[in-house]
Amino acid sequence: MSVYESEDCGETRRYTFRRIQTTAIRFQVKAGHDVAICLSPDDNEELEDVYEIFIGCWGGGESGIRRHKDEDVCRVETPDIVSDEEFRSFWIKIQRGVIKVGRSGQKHPFMSYTDPNTLLHVTWYGYSTGWGASGEWMFPDDDEGSSSSSSAMSSSDSEAEDINNLEDRPIMYKRPARWVPAKGGYFPRHPVSGGEGPDGEVYVGMAHHEGGYILGMVVPDQGCCYIPFGGEAIAKEEYFVLSNPGTVNISWEPGSKGKVPSGALQGGRSEDGEPLYIGRTSVDGVVSVGKVHPSHGVCYVPYNGTEHSHRDYEVLCIQDVPCKI
């Protein structure tokens, strides 16, 4: 496993960035104090739209989460949490509007923050040390020979190892799918196909809009996700792609009038907090992926600039159990 070094940056952070590909970031670090991780929408720490996670800072005995480079939204006492004599392992999860930070082998985080305005869209993370400390870093799923600014991260193997290390093990589930943040046509491994759209294959997507997480379809050639909302097909340049990293058996099953079959995957929520399901239907002979809205009794899909509603549709379902998304 490659070891990356971070110098003592003094009072100014200088992050080395890596692409986020899953909702879990895992790393091992050896440093006396002042370990920092930056969560950013780009590979650039100069942006104000970032979160910074500090471990063993403020003299070495505290950790915290900072938003927009100037607002400490979480701060806890963590004496001796890092060491300059041995590697210590940590995880960061970004999911459902919450940032959680924990130690490997422990299922409960020692820090968490729920953003009242929903999480900023982050697709990169950077690592740094400072204030008199340099560091050595290892990333468990690092591709051999890749550079620190573009190496891919995958958490499934690390998560399995952490679960095996727990004394109180949870029920083991198969993960049928996970949402991966993306923008500009980026795709994770194993994206879930929605079928053939008007310009080729489209993929299951989701985007934040008007306080909800609205399901839609990612069109690769156009580098965006189209969501159906308010009578329109709205293009989103920042979105999530549904990935099936465990290659669990999923299929499209018939549904109608707002009802969904057994095993249907809940994929998002409306602006009013109602659960939405991943649906698709045909418009003018081509497939379009969108949201099954149970209380409305229809599946909404985006097509040709307009939101279309259909009472009959197909729903994305999982065939293997037990499961969770």
Phi, psi and omega per residue, in radians:
M1 nan 2.303 -3.105
S2 -1.205 2.547 3.072
V3 -1.965 2.235 3.133
Y4 -1.912 2.480 -3.113
E5 -1.870 2.526 2.995
S6 -2.187 2.307 -3.077
E7 -1.432 2.946 3.018
D8 -1.317 1.932 -3.101
C9 -1.590 0.110 -3.134
G10 1.193 -2.364 -3.104
E11 -1.512 -0.017 -3.111
T12 -2.054 2.186 3.118
R13 -1.322 2.403 2.996
R14 -2.292 1.847 -3.007
Y15 -1.594 2.495 2.946
T16 -1.791 2.190 -2.923
F17 -1.768 2.617 3.086
R18 -2.371 2.629 -3.119
R19 -1.355 2.397 3.025
I20 -1.537 2.261 3.095
Q21 -2.082 -0.182 3.114
T22 -2.405 3.136 3.120
T23 -1.474 0.055 3.116
A24 -2.189 2.256 3.039
I25 -1.899 2.213 -3.120
R26 -2.186 2.436 -3.125
F27 -2.737 2.775 2.990
Q28 -2.088 2.417 -3.087
V29 -2.439 2.483 3.037
K30 -2.123 1.913 -3.120
A31 -2.795 2.600 -3.103
G32 -1.230 -0.569 -3.112
H33 -3.036 3.073 3.016
D34 0.960 1.004 3.007
V35 -1.563 2.336 -3.087
A36 -2.371 2.447 3.034
I37 -2.179 2.327 3.120
C38 -1.939 2.214 3.068
L39 -1.800 2.130 -2.932
S40 -2.442 2.657 3.024
P41 -1.325 -0.120 -3.138
D42 -2.611 3.001 -3.141
D43 -1.502 1.039 -3.003
N44 -2.697 2.045 -3.128
E45 -1.436 -0.064 -3.135
E46 -1.338 -0.289 3.130
L47 -1.163 2.587 3.075
E48 -1.478 -0.390 -3.134
D49 -1.425 1.224 -3.139
V50 -2.423 2.795 2.898
Y51 -1.966 2.472 3.032
E52 -2.095 2.310 3.124
I53 -1.935 2.089 -3.095
F54 -1.901 2.261 3.139
I55 -2.167 2.158 -3.126
G56 1.187 0.743 -3.109
C57 -1.893 -2.970 -3.121
W58 0.904 0.953 -3.100
G59 1.536 0.021 3.079
G60 1.738 -0.190 -3.026
G61 -1.851 0.056 -3.118
E62 -2.327 2.743 3.045
S63 -2.298 2.770 -3.099
G64 -2.878 3.014 3.072
I65 -2.171 2.270 -3.133
R66 -2.081 2.417 3.135
R67 -1.987 2.435 3.079
H68 1.012 0.455 3.063
K69 1.168 0.028 -3.102
D70 -2.520 0.000 -3.070
E71 -2.134 1.897 3.108
D72 -1.413 1.866 -3.045
V73 -1.677 -0.179 3.113
C74 -2.693 2.391 3.101
R75 -2.681 2.186 -3.067
V76 -2.366 2.726 3.064
E77 -1.426 2.245 -3.120
T78 -2.482 1.218 -3.099
P79 -1.114 2.430 3.059
D80 1.010 0.566 -3.085
I81 -1.340 -0.457 3.074
V82 -2.134 2.890 -3.068
S83 -2.549 2.542 3.048
D84 -1.636 0.112 3.134
E85 -1.894 -0.336 -3.128
E86 -2.616 2.735 3.089
F87 -1.312 2.405 3.013
R88 -2.042 2.473 -3.015
S89 -1.904 2.444 -3.092
F90 -2.441 2.845 3.006
W91 -2.373 2.613 3.052
I92 -2.250 2.202 3.106
K93 -2.054 2.381 -3.140
I94 -2.119 1.873 -2.990
Q95 -2.752 2.356 3.027
R96 0.892 0.791 3.071
G97 1.357 0.213 -3.069
V98 -2.264 2.391 2.956
I99 -1.784 2.214 3.091
K100 -2.139 2.429 3.138
V101 -2.210 2.234 -3.104
G102 -2.554 3.014 3.071
R103 -1.609 2.492 3.099
S104 -1.052 2.438 -3.107
G105 1.537 -0.092 3.084
Q106 -2.087 2.219 -3.055
K107 -1.426 -0.307 -3.140
H108 -1.740 2.337 -3.135
P109 -1.274 2.698 3.010
F110 -1.678 -0.160 3.015
M111 -2.498 2.538 3.009
S112 -2.680 2.716 3.123
Y113 -2.598 2.215 3.051
T114 -1.826 2.051 -3.110
D115 -1.374 2.090 -3.111
P116 -1.129 -0.364 3.137
N117 -1.752 0.303 -3.010
T118 1.218 2.628 -3.064
L119 -1.098 2.525 2.959
L120 -1.070 2.666 3.133
H121 -1.370 1.873 -3.110
V122 -1.978 2.328 3.124
T123 -2.238 -0.055 3.128
W124 -2.332 2.696 2.958
Y125 -2.371 2.548 3.122
G126 -2.118 2.737 3.138
Y127 -2.198 2.584 -3.050
S128 -2.817 2.780 2.955
T129 -2.352 2.790 -3.123
G130 -2.976 -2.904 3.111
W131 0.940 0.747 3.086
G132 1.653 0.047 -3.111
A133 -2.141 2.383 2.939
S134 -1.872 2.954 -3.061
G135 -2.562 2.822 2.983
E136 -2.122 2.415 -3.019
W137 -2.256 2.543 2.981
M138 -2.337 2.479 -3.131
F139 -2.088 1.944 -2.931
P140 -0.942 -0.596 -3.083
D141 -1.840 0.438 -3.139
D142 -1.124 2.305 3.054
D143 -1.288 2.255 -3.109
E144 -1.039 2.214 3.072
G145 1.550 -0.055 -3.126
S146 -1.438 2.771 -3.137
S147 -1.460 2.760 -3.080
S148 -1.211 -0.339 -3.090
S149 -1.557 -0.195 -3.061
S150 -2.393 0.110 -3.072
S151 -1.213 2.546 -3.080
A152 -1.486 2.626 3.089
M153 -2.132 2.370 3.041
S154 -2.370 2.307 -2.970
S155 -1.788 -0.083 -2.964
S156 -1.101 -0.762 3.134
D157 -1.160 -0.725 -3.139
S158 -1.144 -0.686 3.125
E159 -1.099 -0.726 3.136
A160 -1.103 -0.698 3.121
E161 -1.124 -0.727 3.129
D162 -1.115 -0.721 3.132
I163 -1.103 -0.695 3.132
N164 -1.130 -0.456 -3.127
N165 -1.460 -0.182 -3.103
L166 -1.293 2.414 3.041
E167 -1.269 -0.690 3.101
D168 -1.804 1.566 -3.028
R169 -1.388 2.425 3.071
P170 -1.342 2.986 3.012
I171 -1.079 2.351 -3.111
M172 -1.429 2.246 -3.136
Y173 -2.124 2.721 2.905
K174 -1.601 2.370 3.093
R175 -1.612 1.971 -3.113
P176 -1.280 -0.531 -3.046
A177 -2.899 2.840 3.036
R178 -2.593 2.618 3.115
W179 -1.518 2.257 -3.129
V180 -2.013 2.152 3.127
P181 -1.130 2.478 -3.086
A182 -2.708 2.914 3.006
K183 -2.834 2.784 3.028
G184 1.069 0.526 3.108
G185 1.552 0.054 3.113
Y186 -1.157 2.492 3.111
F187 -2.282 2.454 3.030
P188 -1.419 3.125 3.003
R189 -1.230 2.553 3.067
H190 0.985 0.897 3.063
P191 -1.177 2.591 -3.115
V192 -1.534 2.120 -3.103
S193 -1.362 2.464 3.037
G194 -1.713 -0.206 -3.122
G195 2.110 -2.935 -3.118
E196 -1.551 2.015 3.085
G197 -1.596 -2.968 -3.106
P198 -1.150 -0.427 -3.107
D199 -2.109 0.496 -3.122
G200 1.975 -2.894 -3.065
E201 -1.184 2.416 3.076
V202 -2.047 2.855 -3.046
Y203 -2.274 2.722 -3.107
V204 -1.236 2.195 -3.100
G205 -2.352 3.035 3.122
M206 -2.724 2.588 3.125
A207 -2.531 2.633 3.085
H208 -1.377 2.290 -3.119
H209 -2.758 2.228 3.067
E210 0.904 0.697 3.085
G211 1.471 -0.048 3.119
G212 -2.033 3.043 3.016
Y213 -2.037 1.818 -2.926
I214 -1.763 2.282 -3.124
L215 -1.370 2.574 3.131
G216 -2.879 -2.657 -3.100
M217 -2.339 2.424 3.085
V218 -1.600 2.202 3.124
V219 -1.865 1.853 -3.016
P220 -0.961 -0.787 -3.075
D221 -1.128 -0.407 -3.113
Q222 -1.780 -0.104 3.037
G223 1.098 0.564 -3.128
C224 -2.631 2.973 3.063
C225 -1.981 2.221 3.093
Y226 -1.671 2.247 3.101
I227 -2.090 2.564 3.079
P228 -1.563 2.173 -3.115
F229 -2.808 2.270 3.044
G230 1.031 0.569 3.119
G231 1.514 -0.035 -3.097
E232 -2.084 2.794 2.922
A233 -1.740 1.882 -3.004
I234 -1.750 2.229 3.135
A235 -1.506 2.265 3.127
K236 -2.072 2.159 3.130
E237 -1.425 -0.366 3.047
E238 -2.013 2.280 -2.950
Y239 -2.810 -3.060 3.046
F240 -2.146 2.524 3.068
V241 -1.966 2.358 3.102
L242 -1.375 2.194 -3.135
S243 -2.065 2.557 3.107
N244 -2.063 1.289 -3.025
P245 -1.165 -0.460 -3.137
G246 -1.581 0.068 -3.100
T247 0.804 0.818 3.050
V248 -1.248 2.621 -3.093
N249 -1.281 1.856 3.064
I250 -2.107 2.648 -3.071
S251 -2.647 2.845 3.094
W252 -1.652 2.141 -3.095
E253 -2.104 2.611 -3.079
P254 -1.211 2.531 3.049
G255 -2.571 2.927 3.133
S256 -2.830 2.707 3.015
K257 0.941 0.660 3.095
G258 1.481 -0.086 -3.135
K259 -1.600 2.594 3.139
V260 -2.185 2.594 -3.130
P261 -1.321 2.966 3.088
S262 -1.055 2.401 -3.138
G263 1.522 0.076 3.140
A264 -1.079 2.396 3.141
L265 -1.549 2.067 2.977
Q266 -1.260 2.244 -3.035
G267 -2.055 -0.262 -3.086
G268 -2.858 -2.885 3.064
R269 -2.590 2.633 -3.116
S270 -1.316 3.045 3.100
E271 -1.127 -0.315 3.092
D272 -1.707 0.092 3.090
G273 1.568 0.089 -3.138
E274 -1.353 2.384 3.091
P275 -1.075 2.419 3.074
L276 -2.025 2.675 -3.136
Y277 -2.103 2.677 -3.068
I278 -1.382 2.023 -3.103
G279 -2.267 2.880 3.057
R280 -2.595 2.739 3.082
T281 -2.713 2.975 -3.113
S282 -1.741 2.332 3.065
V283 -2.248 2.137 -3.104
D284 0.938 0.616 3.049
G285 1.479 0.042 3.111
V286 -2.198 2.710 -3.064
V287 -1.421 2.575 3.019
S288 -2.439 2.381 -3.073
V289 -1.825 2.418 -3.126
G290 -2.766 -2.488 -2.984
K291 -2.095 2.300 2.945
V292 -1.544 2.080 -3.093
H293 -1.874 1.689 -2.987
P294 -0.955 -0.779 -3.075
S295 -1.222 -0.356 3.093
H296 -1.564 -0.286 3.098
G297 1.299 0.367 -3.094
V298 -2.525 2.970 2.945
C299 -1.925 2.160 3.104
Y300 -1.682 2.341 3.093
V301 -2.355 2.661 3.078
P302 -1.578 2.410 3.092
Y303 -2.788 2.193 3.025
N304 0.923 0.756 3.062
G305 1.449 0.029 -3.039
T306 -2.272 2.627 3.011
E307 -1.533 2.163 3.120
H308 -1.919 2.525 3.104
S309 -2.072 2.449 -3.116
H310 -2.403 2.411 3.131
R311 -1.440 -0.425 3.092
D312 -1.973 2.422 -3.006
Y313 -2.871 -3.113 3.007
E314 -2.067 2.585 -3.080
V315 -2.125 2.405 3.103
L316 -1.311 2.149 -3.063
C317 -2.260 2.722 3.056
I318 -1.797 2.452 -3.108
Q319 -1.757 -0.346 -3.102
D320 -1.689 2.382 3.104
V321 -2.316 2.767 -0.082
P322 -1.254 2.805 -3.066
C323 -2.668 2.893 2.943
K324 -2.762 2.753 3.123
I325 -1.841 nan nan
